[in-house]
Amino acid sequence: MASLVRNLKLALRVAVRQPLFSLTVVLTLALAIGANAVIFGMVEMLLLRPLPIAEPERVGYIFGVDESRGFDRADIPPADYLDFQAIRSFTHVAAFTRSTHTLTGRGNARRLSALQITPSAFDVWGIQVVHGRRFHAADGVFGAVPVVLLTETFWRREFAADPAAVGQSVTLSGTPHTIVGILGPELNYGGLAAIDVWVPYAADRPDASRADRRLAVMGLFAPGAGVIAADAEIKALADRIASQHPVTHASWSARVVPVREGIAGENDKLILALLVITVTMVFLIACANVTNMLLASMAGRGREFAVRSALGAGRGQVIGQLLSEAFVLAAAGGLLGLAFSYAAIKLLASLAQGNFFFDTLAVNYRIALFVMLLSFVAPVLFALIPALQSTRTQASGGLNDLGARIAGTPRARRLRGALVVAQIALAMTLMVVSTLALRSLIAVMTVDLGFNDARIAVVRFEAPPWKYASDDDVRRLVAASLDRLRAAPGVTLATAASSVPGIDADVMGELDIEGRPADRGVSRLAGRVLAGDQYFDTLGIPILAGRPIDARDSLDARPVSVVSRTAAERYLGGVESAVGQRVRLGAAAAFTTVVGVAADVANSDVDQDPNPIVYLPFAQQPWRDIVVLAASPAPAAVTSGLRDAMHAVDRDVAVDVATFGGLLRQEFSALPGLAALFVAFGGVALALAASGLYGVIAFVVAQRTREFGVRVALGARPSDLRSLLVRQGGVLIGTGLVLGLAGSIALAQVTRGVLFGVSVSDPTTYLAIALIVAVTALVATYVPARRAMRVDPIEALRAE
């Protein structure tokens, strides 16, 4: 212990004695450790942080599998969920889905985010309430007395954390609900953090449909059972359901995965793996850089090592002292890196604009422990080789030339060259993968949605059933709202709809074509959108054949529809032949005559092909959860006017107003933060690789000053010295680029599953990155090479 303390004190004195060197090493390590700490925080949150589930190892996530569409994480129909209760591998099966409710009676009407959940979820998750009671089985029966649980956040905001809230009543969507309990703060986890209230879900609703895939489903494994047994049993049951319901369940199955795997999507894990790979490369490049700096610093400490050896210091003691110095620098780098990670996480949260993942990402004790671990690992990676090199060389020779021999042996030169090659190769690999990921993120954020989204404002509201009981009442509310909204200053067009295109998930149903029954086992799924008069004009969606839905398609008119290009080409024989055919969505619906074909628009999964869509007149099928899409040259400037216009219609109607661009930013809120990470990591890698090459060439210039002086004295021109050093650096650069290209191609194949709108074999990316790395590295070589041109032979020889 005394020896360790002595070594650490000496290490501190050495660090203070060479402040510029120490600061450079600390900053290099801090950047690498801070980057790794940020990504570890994301890994910890997504994969390591405890779930709000009592026994997560006993919980499985149940997904639907739609083989015809390539989906293996589909939601489950309510009727299927009821069938899943019979699976013996589960003691309990639970379902939940998100919805919205209108809160009235507590100031202005407001829209609340709700989680509809079966009472069995409390058995599956092991959830406890902090006040009151949980949902009972009787609460989840259709027609039961309405009850509600408040989330901890909503309870504090709305009831000032008063336990007496239990037993009170709140009015949700016109129906009084009795507050039976308060949920704990541990349920402010992931997407649950945005939920205001929990309400029971009645899966036994008489209108439940096999085509209505809306539920997320989990099960609690029975004793002795697990994922394998449950998966086999649920696949067998899904096959039986598919055979009994071939229309809605063509190519349909189900599967069971561990709950952690179910919560973290495949794309989430692939993107996270990609980030882990990139920051690992940054860390390795930083360690290689510091290794080269330490090797160079050994040249100035040759006399010190020789004196220690002469005074009896063994090789192990010298290695211990050098590692102690490295640990001191790494510890300082770790502390600064922790501060960098804190600042980076705050910056990411601001870039993500309210994304719950980045909002809840924070520096905690796990990240601090990870930083401590890296601070112990880093010195071994960057200091052990220089320490061994110095002690191996000090065993022979005098005091005066030991530094030169430590730094100038062929082994040391090859080692420095190999480290530079590794830095360049890693930097190029990292930059290629980061660029592909960045281009993919940009492609997602700038994808053509198929309509003029830049001029759209969105008004959402629900027709309260206690006030607008009939369909005619809803029609009158929509008509009055459209009159007011169309008259609002700055609004040019406005239309009613059932959903926001490109944002809301499509409600899918089975398409039936009159006179053309589907073959057994063949699914003809299509999305349903209710569209009002001026819908296609407001959004700027081109009509490719026929006409759009317009004012003539009133309640008393014949039932009509407009289909999308994909629906026409996939199911109706093409754009021209689709017009005039008769279709319906669902066996209970009436047939409609196709009067037009519209261009495709993107669905909520922008990286997927557009869904087939059937547009139906809003006036003929009114919808209570209403969307009004308003066109304006400046949508942000009209939002307050739109809100005022709706309040003038009815103050009991809860209204949300936003621009389409704002909704899209919220939908893709994580992407700017991810893009910033890839840009930052690529930039840091390139800067570290360039600085490493610069350091090596500068060191070579310093070590070969006498040689250059002799060359000049014998007639060599300064440009010859520059060319010599540039050629030497060019060999390292070329080797690094070749290795980096091979690594880039190999690693890019791994990223194929998460890229959108860009090819992993895109030659432009590889050539551009190779050119950037090569030019940067050549500049880093040229700058110290110019210094060699100014060598004075007299001064160089006199110094020797």
LINHU-V204283 format. One record per residue. N is the residue number from 0. SS is DSSP state (~ for helix, > for strand, _ for the rest). NEAR is the number of other C-alpha atoms within 10 Angstrom. D_CENTER is the distance of its C-alpha to the mean C-alpha in Angstrom with 2 decimals. Layout:
BEGIN
n	ss	near	d_center
N	SS	NEAR	D_CENTER
N	SS	NEAR	D_CENTER
END
This chain:
BEGIN
n	ss	near	d_center
0	_	6	46.67
1	~	7	49.12
2	~	11	48.29
3	~	12	44.56
4	~	11	45.23
5	~	12	47.55
6	~	20	45.01
7	~	21	42.35
8	~	15	44.88
9	~	16	45.84
10	~	21	42.21
11	~	14	41.74
12	~	12	44.92
13	~	13	43.78
14	~	18	40.45
15	~	13	42.37
16	~	11	44.95
17	_	11	42.45
18	~	11	40.06
19	~	11	38.57
20	~	15	37.74
21	~	20	36.34
22	~	16	34.19
23	~	15	32.77
24	~	23	31.92
25	~	23	30.39
26	~	19	28.16
27	~	22	27.04
28	~	30	26.19
29	~	29	24.59
30	~	24	22.08
31	~	28	21.19
32	~	31	21.28
33	~	26	19.31
34	~	27	16.43
35	~	28	16.60
36	~	29	16.88
37	~	27	13.62
38	~	23	11.68
39	~	21	14.12
40	~	23	13.35
41	~	23	9.73
42	~	17	11.50
43	~	15	14.22
44	~	19	12.41
45	~	21	10.63
46	~	15	13.58
47	~	13	16.56
48	_	13	16.96
49	_	14	19.75
50	_	19	19.08
51	_	16	21.41
52	_	19	23.41
53	_	16	26.85
54	_	13	26.86
55	~	17	23.39
56	~	14	25.09
57	~	21	27.23
58	>	26	24.59
59	>	27	23.30
60	>	22	20.82
61	>	30	22.60
62	>	22	21.01
63	>	24	22.94
64	>	22	23.17
65	>	18	24.09
66	_	12	25.35
67	_	13	26.58
68	_	14	23.14
69	_	10	21.26
70	>	13	19.35
71	>	15	19.30
72	>	18	17.24
73	>	19	19.46
74	_	20	20.81
75	>	22	24.43
76	>	20	27.52
77	~	26	29.51
78	~	20	32.54
79	~	22	30.77
80	~	21	29.56
81	~	14	33.23
82	~	13	34.25
83	~	21	31.78
84	_	15	33.84
85	_	14	36.40
86	_	17	34.30
87	_	15	36.24
88	_	23	33.41
89	>	23	32.00
90	>	17	33.99
91	>	22	31.79
92	>	26	29.25
93	>	26	27.18
94	>	25	25.29
95	>	22	23.31
96	>	15	21.81
97	>	16	20.79
98	>	13	23.36
99	>	18	24.86
100	>	22	28.30
101	>	23	30.57
102	>	22	32.03
103	>	22	35.59
104	_	13	38.48
105	_	10	36.63
106	_	8	36.88
107	_	13	35.18
108	_	19	33.54
109	>	20	29.78
110	>	20	27.00
111	>	19	25.44
112	>	17	22.36
113	>	23	23.82
114	>	22	23.02
115	>	21	25.72
116	>	24	26.32
117	_	25	29.20
118	_	24	31.40
119	_	22	30.91
120	~	20	27.38
121	~	19	29.21
122	~	17	30.88
123	~	25	27.78
124	~	21	25.66
125	_	14	28.70
126	_	17	27.88
127	_	17	30.53
128	>	19	31.28
129	>	14	32.58
130	>	17	35.21
131	>	18	36.92
132	_	15	36.07
133	_	19	33.34
134	_	23	33.60
135	_	13	36.52
136	~	12	36.88
137	~	13	39.22
138	~	20	36.56
139	~	23	34.57
140	_	17	37.54
141	_	15	37.83
142	_	11	40.13
143	_	11	39.76
144	_	12	40.31
145	_	18	37.06
146	>	21	35.47
147	>	25	32.26
148	>	27	30.34
149	>	26	28.90
150	_	25	25.73
151	~	22	26.54
152	~	22	24.85
153	~	18	26.70
154	~	20	29.89
155	~	13	29.93
156	~	11	29.21
157	~	12	31.65
158	~	13	34.27
159	_	11	34.16
160	_	14	33.49
161	_	10	36.94
162	~	15	37.58
163	~	11	40.16
164	~	21	37.45
165	_	18	37.80
166	_	14	40.43
167	_	11	39.89
168	>	16	38.89
169	>	19	36.14
170	>	16	36.28
171	>	23	33.21
172	_	24	33.64
173	_	18	37.37
174	>	17	37.83
175	>	18	38.73
176	>	19	36.61
177	>	18	37.96
178	>	22	35.67
179	>	20	36.17
180	>	25	33.76
181	>	27	31.13
182	>	24	27.94
183	_	17	27.04
184	~	14	24.39
185	~	14	22.65
186	~	18	21.26
187	_	17	19.18
188	_	18	16.30
189	~	16	12.79
190	~	11	13.43
191	~	16	17.11
192	~	17	17.20
193	~	17	17.44
194	_	22	20.40
195	_	21	23.94
196	>	24	26.22
197	>	24	26.58
198	>	26	29.20
199	>	25	30.72
200	_	20	29.85
201	_	22	32.96
202	_	22	32.15
203	_	15	35.86
204	_	13	35.86
205	_	9	38.52
206	_	10	36.34
207	_	15	33.61
208	_	15	32.87
209	_	18	31.87
210	_	21	29.88
211	_	19	27.91
212	>	19	24.71
213	>	16	23.08
214	>	24	22.98
215	>	22	20.61
216	>	25	23.09
217	>	27	23.54
218	>	29	26.74
219	>	27	28.58
220	>	24	30.19
221	_	16	33.94
222	_	10	35.69
223	_	8	35.85
224	_	15	33.23
225	_	20	29.67
226	~	20	26.88
227	~	13	29.25
228	~	15	32.05
229	~	24	29.98
230	~	18	28.14
231	~	15	31.53
232	~	18	33.08
233	~	22	30.42
234	~	18	30.46
235	~	15	34.24
236	~	19	34.09
237	~	22	31.56
238	~	17	33.97
239	~	12	36.83
240	~	20	34.99
241	~	18	34.17
242	~	15	37.85
243	~	11	39.00
244	_	15	36.66
245	_	16	36.36
246	_	22	35.55
247	_	23	32.40
248	_	22	31.38
249	_	21	32.02
250	_	18	29.85
251	>	25	28.35
252	>	22	27.79
253	>	24	25.80
254	>	22	24.40
255	>	26	23.70
256	>	19	21.05
257	>	19	20.75
258	~	20	19.07
259	~	18	16.45
260	~	15	15.51
261	~	16	15.61
262	~	15	13.29
263	_	12	10.52
264	_	11	10.04
265	~	14	11.01
266	~	13	8.11
267	~	13	5.91
268	~	16	8.99
269	~	16	9.61
270	~	17	6.74
271	~	18	7.77
272	~	15	11.26
273	~	22	11.09
274	~	26	10.29
275	~	19	13.07
276	~	17	15.33
277	~	27	15.06
278	~	27	15.87
279	~	19	18.56
280	~	23	20.04
281	~	30	20.09
282	~	24	21.89
283	~	21	24.33
284	~	30	25.09
285	~	29	25.82
286	~	25	28.07
287	~	25	29.86
288	~	28	30.42
289	~	26	31.90
290	~	25	33.98
291	~	26	35.55
292	~	22	36.26
293	~	21	37.97
294	~	26	39.98
295	~	26	41.18
296	~	18	42.05
297	~	22	44.25
298	~	20	46.67
299	~	14	47.67
300	~	15	48.15
301	~	23	50.54
302	~	18	53.57
303	~	14	51.72
304	~	22	50.83
305	~	24	54.39
306	~	14	55.99
307	~	15	53.94
308	~	17	54.94
309	~	12	58.55
310	_	9	58.52
311	_	9	57.51
312	_	13	53.72
313	_	13	52.48
314	~	19	49.53
315	~	12	47.46
316	~	16	48.20
317	~	19	47.09
318	~	20	43.85
319	~	18	43.29
320	~	20	43.91
321	~	23	41.54
322	~	22	38.75
323	~	23	39.52
324	~	24	39.08
325	~	29	35.74
326	~	21	34.62
327	~	21	35.69
328	~	25	33.64
329	~	28	30.57
330	~	22	30.97
331	~	20	31.13
332	~	29	28.07
333	~	30	26.22
334	~	19	27.30
335	~	19	26.35
336	~	28	22.99
337	~	26	22.36
338	~	14	23.26
339	~	20	20.98
340	~	26	17.98
341	~	18	19.05
342	~	14	19.30
343	~	18	15.98
344	~	23	14.17
345	~	17	16.33
346	~	14	15.54
347	~	21	11.74
348	~	22	12.58
349	~	15	14.95
350	~	19	12.76
351	~	22	10.14
352	_	17	13.34
353	_	15	13.40
354	_	22	9.88
355	~	18	11.09
356	~	19	8.54
357	~	22	9.43
358	~	16	12.85
359	~	17	13.70
360	_	19	12.63
361	_	18	16.12
362	_	18	18.56
363	_	10	20.54
364	~	9	23.23
365	~	15	21.05
366	~	21	19.44
367	~	16	23.04
368	~	12	24.35
369	~	18	21.83
370	~	25	22.94
371	~	17	26.48
372	~	12	26.01
373	~	21	24.76
374	~	25	27.69
375	~	17	30.02
376	~	13	28.57
377	~	25	28.42
378	~	23	32.22
379	~	14	33.01
380	~	14	30.93
381	~	24	32.30
382	~	26	35.72
383	~	17	37.31
384	~	17	38.17
385	~	25	39.80
386	~	23	41.65
387	~	15	43.03
388	~	20	43.89
389	~	27	45.85
390	~	19	47.78
391	~	12	48.59
392	~	18	50.15
393	_	23	52.03
394	_	14	54.50
395	_	10	56.82
396	_	11	58.02
397	_	13	59.09
398	_	15	57.41
399	_	11	57.25
400	_	14	55.35
401	~	25	52.98
402	~	24	50.01
403	~	16	50.54
404	~	19	50.85
405	~	27	47.68
406	~	27	45.65
407	~	18	47.73
408	_	13	48.23
409	~	11	47.07
410	~	12	44.71
411	~	20	43.10
412	~	16	42.87
413	~	12	41.27
414	~	18	38.79
415	~	24	37.79
416	~	21	37.51
417	~	16	35.38
418	~	24	32.99
419	~	29	32.69
420	~	27	32.18
421	~	24	29.40
422	~	31	27.70
423	~	32	27.99
424	~	29	26.80
425	~	28	23.72
426	~	32	23.01
427	~	32	23.40
428	~	30	21.25
429	~	32	18.40
430	~	29	18.91
431	~	27	19.10
432	~	28	15.87
433	~	24	14.11
434	~	20	15.95
435	~	26	15.08
436	~	27	11.31
437	~	22	12.09
438	~	19	14.44
439	~	20	12.14
440	~	23	9.70
441	~	16	13.06
442	~	17	14.42
443	~	18	11.95
444	~	17	12.66
445	_	9	16.33
446	_	14	17.03
447	_	13	20.53
448	_	17	20.47
449	_	18	24.18
450	_	21	25.54
451	_	15	26.16
452	~	19	23.21
453	~	15	24.10
454	~	21	27.18
455	>	26	26.14
456	>	27	26.26
457	>	23	25.37
458	>	23	27.63
459	>	21	26.89
460	>	20	29.67
461	>	23	31.27
462	_	24	34.99
463	_	21	36.24
464	_	15	38.18
465	_	10	40.84
466	_	13	41.68
467	_	16	40.94
468	_	11	42.17
469	_	11	42.97
470	~	17	41.36
471	~	13	43.93
472	~	15	42.83
473	~	22	39.23
474	~	21	40.55
475	~	12	42.57
476	~	19	39.62
477	~	26	37.51
478	~	15	40.52
479	~	15	41.25
480	~	23	37.65
481	~	22	37.52
482	~	14	40.88
483	~	19	39.68
484	~	28	36.30
485	~	18	37.91
486	_	16	40.41
487	_	19	37.91
488	_	12	38.30
489	_	19	36.09
490	_	23	35.17
491	_	14	36.43
492	>	19	35.35
493	>	28	33.87
494	>	25	33.36
495	>	27	32.48
496	>	26	29.85
497	_	24	28.28
498	_	23	24.63
499	_	21	22.49
500	_	21	21.85
501	_	22	18.39
502	_	17	17.00
503	_	13	18.90
504	_	13	18.90
505	_	21	22.23
506	>	17	24.97
507	>	21	26.23
508	>	24	29.87
509	>	21	32.39
510	>	26	34.18
511	>	23	37.94
512	>	18	40.07
513	_	13	43.73
514	_	9	46.00
515	>	11	43.24
516	_	9	42.21
517	_	15	39.20
518	_	10	40.04
519	_	10	39.62
520	_	16	36.19
521	_	14	34.74
522	_	21	32.05
523	_	22	32.01
524	>	25	29.02
525	>	23	28.39
526	>	21	26.61
527	>	21	28.88
528	>	23	28.69
529	>	23	31.52
530	>	29	32.41
531	_	28	35.07
532	_	21	37.60
533	_	18	36.16
534	~	25	32.68
535	~	20	32.56
536	~	19	34.31
537	~	21	32.00
538	~	22	28.85
539	_	16	30.69
540	_	18	30.06
541	_	15	32.87
542	>	19	35.37
543	>	15	36.22
544	>	19	39.23
545	>	16	41.30
546	_	16	40.47
547	_	27	37.74
548	_	24	37.98
549	_	16	40.22
550	_	11	42.78
551	_	11	45.15
552	_	20	42.79
553	_	17	43.99
554	_	15	44.57
555	_	9	48.00
556	_	10	47.04
557	_	13	46.45
558	_	19	42.98
559	>	22	40.96
560	>	29	37.47
561	>	29	35.47
562	>	32	33.22
563	>	26	30.43
564	~	26	31.11
565	~	22	29.08
566	~	27	31.09
567	~	24	34.30
568	~	16	33.78
569	~	13	32.46
570	~	19	34.93
571	_	20	37.69
572	_	11	38.95
573	_	15	37.55
574	~	22	37.27
575	~	15	41.05
576	~	13	42.11
577	~	26	39.62
578	_	21	41.60
579	_	15	44.29
580	_	16	42.84
581	>	21	42.38
582	>	24	39.20
583	>	22	37.83
584	>	22	34.64
585	_	17	35.78
586	_	11	39.32
587	_	7	40.24
588	_	10	39.53
589	_	12	42.17
590	_	20	42.22
591	>	20	41.32
592	>	18	42.55
593	>	24	40.01
594	>	20	41.10
595	>	25	38.35
596	>	30	35.40
597	>	25	32.44
598	_	18	29.88
599	_	22	26.50
600	_	22	23.59
601	_	19	19.91
602	_	23	18.71
603	_	19	15.64
604	_	15	13.90
605	_	18	14.39
606	_	16	13.79
607	_	11	16.74
608	_	13	20.37
609	_	20	21.88
610	_	22	23.47
611	_	25	27.26
612	>	28	28.15
613	>	26	31.47
614	>	24	32.20
615	>	26	34.89
616	>	27	36.89
617	_	25	35.71
618	_	26	39.38
619	_	20	40.26
620	_	15	37.50
621	_	23	36.57
622	_	20	33.32
623	_	17	33.02
624	>	15	29.37
625	>	22	30.02
626	>	24	27.99
627	>	26	29.91
628	>	29	28.57
629	>	30	30.52
630	>	27	30.86
631	_	20	31.69
632	_	13	31.86
633	_	15	30.14
634	~	20	28.01
635	~	17	26.95
636	~	15	30.66
637	~	22	31.66
638	~	22	29.31
639	~	12	31.81
640	~	18	34.63
641	~	28	32.91
642	~	18	32.43
643	~	15	36.09
644	~	19	37.19
645	~	23	35.63
646	~	18	37.19
647	~	12	40.48
648	~	17	40.21
649	_	13	39.52
650	_	13	38.26
651	_	21	37.64
652	_	24	34.75
653	_	24	31.33
654	>	22	29.57
655	>	17	26.06
656	>	21	26.11
657	>	19	23.33
658	>	24	22.91
659	~	25	20.94
660	~	17	19.09
661	~	14	18.20
662	~	17	16.94
663	~	15	14.85
664	~	18	13.35
665	~	16	12.69
666	~	16	11.18
667	_	17	8.72
668	~	22	8.76
669	~	21	5.35
670	~	20	6.27
671	~	20	9.42
672	~	22	8.36
673	~	20	6.46
674	~	19	9.61
675	~	15	11.82
676	~	22	10.97
677	~	23	11.88
678	~	16	14.86
679	~	14	16.00
680	~	23	16.00
681	~	24	17.84
682	~	17	20.25
683	~	22	21.04
684	~	28	21.69
685	~	25	24.01
686	~	18	25.79
687	~	24	26.43
688	~	31	27.73
689	~	25	29.96
690	~	19	31.29
691	~	29	32.06
692	~	30	34.04
693	~	23	35.75
694	~	21	36.78
695	~	25	38.26
696	~	23	40.28
697	~	23	41.43
698	~	20	42.56
699	~	19	44.40
700	~	22	46.17
701	~	15	47.22
702	~	16	48.46
703	_	15	50.34
704	~	21	52.04
705	~	21	55.47
706	~	14	54.91
707	~	24	53.88
708	~	22	56.93
709	~	17	59.18
710	~	16	57.65
711	~	19	58.26
712	~	14	61.76
713	_	10	62.48
714	_	8	61.48
715	_	13	57.72
716	_	12	56.14
717	~	18	53.12
718	~	13	51.14
719	~	14	51.90
720	~	22	50.20
721	~	21	47.13
722	~	16	47.00
723	~	13	47.43
724	~	20	44.44
725	~	23	42.21
726	~	14	43.19
727	~	14	42.36
728	~	24	38.92
729	~	17	38.51
730	~	13	39.08
731	~	21	36.30
732	~	26	33.95
733	~	17	34.88
734	~	17	34.47
735	~	25	31.03
736	~	26	29.93
737	~	16	31.28
738	~	17	29.57
739	~	26	26.30
740	~	21	26.59
741	~	15	27.16
742	~	18	24.23
743	~	24	21.93
744	~	16	23.16
745	~	13	22.77
746	~	18	19.24
747	~	23	18.14
748	~	13	19.36
749	~	14	16.91
750	~	18	13.95
751	~	16	15.71
752	~	13	13.80
753	~	17	10.40
754	_	21	12.28
755	_	20	13.46
756	_	14	16.64
757	_	16	17.54
758	_	15	19.71
759	_	24	19.32
760	_	14	23.03
761	_	10	23.01
762	~	10	26.05
763	~	9	25.38
764	~	19	22.33
765	~	23	24.36
766	~	13	27.46
767	~	13	25.87
768	~	21	24.15
769	~	21	27.39
770	~	14	29.38
771	~	15	27.34
772	~	24	27.56
773	~	20	31.23
774	~	14	32.27
775	~	18	30.61
776	~	25	32.23
777	~	19	35.55
778	~	16	35.60
779	~	24	34.96
780	~	28	37.91
781	~	20	40.17
782	~	15	40.17
783	~	23	41.81
784	~	25	43.87
785	~	19	45.54
786	~	15	46.62
787	~	25	48.59
788	~	19	50.51
789	_	14	52.00
790	_	18	53.47
791	_	17	57.10
792	~	19	59.09
793	~	13	61.72
794	~	12	59.27
795	~	16	57.26
796	~	15	60.43
797	~	10	61.82
798	~	9	58.64
799	_	7	59.21
END
